[in-house]
Amino acid sequence: MTLEKTLQQHIDHRLAGLAASPARRARIREATKTQARPPRKVSAALVFALTLALLTAALAIGESFNLFHFFGTNDRRYQELAASSVPAAAAPLEISDEHLGTVTAAIDSVYFDGLTLNLAFSIENHLIFEKYTPSEEEITQMTKTYALKLPVSENQPGAEIVAAYNEAIRYGHPFSMRSWEITSDESSYLHAGGSLTAYRTDAFYSPAGKYCELREFRAPLPGNAARSDTLDIRIPLAKEEKIYHFDGKYLYFSWKRTPIGELTASADKTPDSLRRMAGEGEINGACVTADMQLSPMGALLTLKSDTPFNQFVPEPAQPDGPERWLVITAYDENGQRMEMLHYLQPDDSTEITLQLAGTGVLPESLTVYLYIASQPTYPPEATAVGIPLHIQ
């Protein structure tokens, strides 16, 4: 693998959840802004009462709010989940670093129900950029590659330096910089053994520049994790030093990584959070059975038929593209949608097991829809046939 590809993959992974799209910025601003009001006079007694109320509220927020609350600003599921999340059992990891100062990292929120696992963590003082010109000797030890611009995220520390670097690449002007960053391993691990793969990550920087990340893991969980009453989780951390030297045409890059510790947390299983639902139906003459194990945050759905799926699943009369995807989705009694995590090519299989994302609450009933489309459409295609599922 070329260094250019390695560097791009590293950039994509580290900043995948930090894209500051206009829509996301609008949602964040809408969630955090306060309405401007005309000034008015208030009495000293009212000022005292308001101050006391604010102090009381601040203490309450500090005791009850967690990162799930804040990720719930953009994802309603986490609004539902915040009250059920479990704080980390271990104390935050504190590191005194010569470049970053005092680094504080902690797993803030964990939700575990035997089927799904979700967690959020934060790292304070995790990143710093500075202008830096490497020596000729350093440059000889760096690897030459094509120049790559770096993403800049809202509230990211050192954003002005990264923006200047990107401008230099745009206009072909020499520019050099260096960064130090506390990074987390892409995988999370169980103390009992086994690694956890996140199928979704999201991240943001707080207004103060604190890095916050959310991870959702694939079901079923590995090994005996699903049957455990408590999961002990760890996420290794490392300090990375990167030097970017752009000479006006090419980028010279170096990267050093040093392990520094790990985040840990213990998560007790949330009781009474799993449900089994099943049903059957006929689609274009084929008998299809559906069996689902689900929780508020996800589901495992198994579909079986007496006919290959590519022979009976309905297709649109006028496809809007050359691709054909087997789309499977479910709607609860309130019209909330559970989406599949990846799309499938219709083939001659007669059994499919796939994971769906939850809605944040346990449904009382579900209807599963199957259809073939060039791209997923919601609500389902008019040709889709629903299979009702009921609690078992």
N, C-alpha and C positions, 0 to 999 in steps of 0.2 A: 504494500500500500504506500502511495506517495505521501510525502509530508503535507502537501497541499490538501489532500483528501483527509488525512489524519487531523490536521488543524481545523478544517471546516467541520468535521464531525464533532470535534471537541467543542467548538464554538456553538454549534447547533444544540448539543446536549446541555451545555451550561446555561444557555439563554433561551431554551425552547419555550419555556412558559412565561417569558418576560416580554413578549412582543406587545408593544403599546399601540394597539390599533385604535383608530378614532372611536370606534364603538365602545371598546373597553375603557378608554379614557373618559368617555361620556358617562358610562355607568358608574365609574369610580367617583367622578365629580358629583354626579347626582346623589350618590349615597353619602357623601361626606360634606357637601356644601351646606351652608346655613343661609337662610333668606335674609337679605339686607332689610333693616327696619329703620325708620326715621328716628333720630336721637330724641330722647325725652328725659326729663329730670326724674330722679328717683331719690327717695329719702335714705338717710343713713341706716335706718332700721331695715329697709328693704334690701339694701346692699349687704348688710350682715346676714340676713336670712338667705339671700341668694348664694352668698359665699359658702355658708354652712351646707346648703343643699348640694352645691357642686362638689364640695369635699366629700360629703356622704356618698354621692353618686360615683365619684372617682374611686373610692374604696370598694364600693360594690362591684364596679366594673373590673377592677383589678383582681377581685376574688372569683368572679364568675365568668368573665369573658375569656375566650381562647381563640386560637387561630381559625378554628372551624367557623366561628361567628363571622370573621372577616372574609374568609373564602365564600361564605354564604351570601355575601353581597352580590356576587356574580353567579352563584350556583345555589338555587333554592334548596337542593338536597341537604346542604350543610347547615342551613338554617334549622332544618328539622333535626339534624344529627348533633348539633352543638351541645345540647343538654345531656346527651348520652356518651359523649367522648370522655376519655379518661386521661388525666394529666400524667406526665412521666413520673415513675416511681423514684428515679435517681435524680440527684441534684444536677443543676446545669453544669456543663463543662466550661471551665474558665481557664484561659491561656493568656499569659503575658508574653506578647510578641514584640520584638524590637522594631518591626516596621508597622504593624497594625495596631499596636497598643494592647489594651485588654479586650480579648475576644471572648464573648459569651455565647454559647450554643446550647440548645436544648430541644428535645422533642416535646412539643407543647400539648398536642392533642392526639389521642389514639382511639379508634373505634374498631372492635373485633367482635364478631358474632358467630364464628365457627365456619362461615362461608366466605365472608369478605373481611378485608383488613384495609383500613385507611388511617393515614397519619399525617401530621403536619409538624414541621420544625422551623426554627429560626436561628440565624447566625448574626450576631451584632458585631460590627467592625470587621466584616469578612472580606472587604475588597478595598484596594487603594491603587490608584494610577499616579505616575509621576513622569514628567519629561526626563529622559535619560539618554545620553549618547554613549554607546558602548565603545570601548577602546578597539584599536585595530586588532589586537590579539583576541579580544572577545568575538569580534566579527568573524575571524578565521575559524572559530569553533562553532559558529552558528550555521544553520542550514538555509540554503538559498531556495526560495520558492516564489511563486507568483503572488502579487499583492492581494490581500483579502481585506475588505472592509469589515468592521466589527459592528454588531447591533448595539444600539444605545437604548436603554430602558428608562422609563420614567422613574425619577428619584435615584438612579444608579450613581453610586459614588464615582467620582472622576469622569463624569459624563462629558464635561467640557474638553478634557484632554482627548478622549476617544473621538469626539466630534472633530477636533482639530486634526487628528490622525486620518480620519476618513476624508476630510477636505484635502489633505496633502496628497492622498492617493488619487483623488479625483482630478487634481490639477497637475500631478506629477512633480510635487515638491518634496524634497527630503524631509523626513520626520522620524524621530525615535522616541520610544517611551518604554516604561517598565511597569509591571503590575505585580502585586502580591495578593493572593486570594486564598481564603480557606474554602475548600471544596469538599463536597460529600461524595462518597462512592456511589456509582450508578445503581448498585444493588443494595438491598437491605438484607440482614441476616438474622436467623433465629439462633439463640444460644444452644438450643437442643439439636441444631444441625439443619442445614438447608438454606438456600438463598431465595429471596423473594423478588419477583420481577414486576415492576410497576408498568401497568398498561397505560396509565395516564399520569402526567405530572403537570402542575401549574405552579407559578411562582410570581412574586412581586416584591418590590422594594417599598418599605413603609416610607412616609415622608421624612423620617429621620435617617433613612438609608439602611435600615435593617433588612436583611434578606430573609424571606419567608417562602417555604416550599411545601407543596401538598403532593402526596403520593397515594395512588390507588392501585391495588395489587390484583393480579389475576386469580380467579377461582378455578378449581379448588386450590386451597393452600397446600403446600408440600408436606409430605410425610404424615405425621400424626398431629399436625397443627390444628386441623379441623376438630379433633376430639379433645384437645387440650382446654383446660379451664382458664389457663393463663399463658400468654405468649411473652417471652422475653426477647426483645428486639434490639439490634445494634446496627448502627450505620457508621462505618469508618470515615474519619476526616483526614484531610491532608492539607499541607500548605504548598501552594504552587507559586513559583516565580517565573514570569514570562517576560522576555525582552523582544520588542518589535523594532527592527531597524529598517526603515524604508529609504532606499537611496535615490528615489525618484523614478525607479523602474522596477526593481525587484525588492522583495521582502526577505530579510534575514531574521530568522526566528530561533529562539532557544526556550526550553521549557524544563524546569526542574521541579520534582515533586517529592515531598517528604511527609510520611505519615506522622500525625501529631496526637491521635487519640480516637475516641469514638463516642457517638451519642448512644444512650441506652434508654429503654423504657420497658415497663411491664404493663401489659394490657389484660385485664380480666374480661372474660367473655360476657357480653351483654345478654342477660337471660330473656327467654321468650321472644326472641327476635327472628326465628326461622319459621318458615311455613312451607308446606308442600301442596301443590295444586296440580290437577290433572284433568284431562278431557280428551275427547275424540270427535272427529268429524269426517265428512266426505268432501273431497275436492276433485271435481271432474272425474268422478268414478273411482278415485283412489281413497282407501281408508287410511286415515292419518291419526295417530295417537300422540299426545303431548304430555310430558311429565316435567314438572318444574320444581326445583328447590330454590326458594328465594328468601331474601332478607330486605330490609329497607334500602340497602345500597347496591344490591346486585342479585342476579339469578343465574342458575345453570338450567338451560332448557334442552331436553332431549326430544327429538321428533322422530317417529318411526312410521314408515308407510309400507304398503304391500306393492308399491310401484316406484321405480326410480323417480327422483324428484324432477329431473329434467323432462319427464314425459307428461306430467299432469299439472305442475304449478302454472297458474295463469300468467300470460304475457300480455302487454299492451297491444292494442290493435295497430297502433302506429308508433313504433319505437322512435325515440328522439336521439338515438346514437347507435354506434356499432357494438358497444359493449353490452353484455348480458350479465346481470348480477342477481343472485338469489337473495332477496331482502326478506328478513324475518323481524317483525316488531310486535309489541304487545301494548294494549291500552287497558288501563284499569277502569273502574266504575265511574271515575271522575274525569275520564278523558286524558289522564296523564300518560305519557308515552315512555315505554322502556325500549331503548335502542340497542341493537346488537353492536358489539365492539369492533367487529370487522365483517366485511362482506364476502360472500362466497360465490364461487362460480357454480352454476347449476350443472350437476353431473349425474351419473347413473347410480349414485349411492341411495340407499333406502333408510339410512339412519344418520342423524346429525345431532351433535351436542355442541352448544355454543353458549357464550356468556352474554348476558344483557346487563346494561346499566340500570340501577334502581332509580326510584323517584324520591327516596328519603323517607317513605312511609310504607307500611305493609298494606297491600290491597286486599279487598274482600273478594273481588272477582277480576278476571282478566279475559281478554280476547286476543288470541294470537293470529296474526295475519301473515300469509306467505304470498309473495308475488315476484315476478321477474321484471326487472326494469333496467334501462340503460344507466340510470342514476337513481339513488333513493329519493322517494318523494313522500311527503307527509302532508295530509293524511294519506293512507295507502291508495294505490291505484284502484280505480273503480272496479277492476276485474278481480281484486283480491278477495279471498274467501276467509272468513274468520272462524277460528276454533275456540269455543268458550272453555275456560278453565275454572274449576271450582276447588275449594279447599277440601283436602282429604283428611 
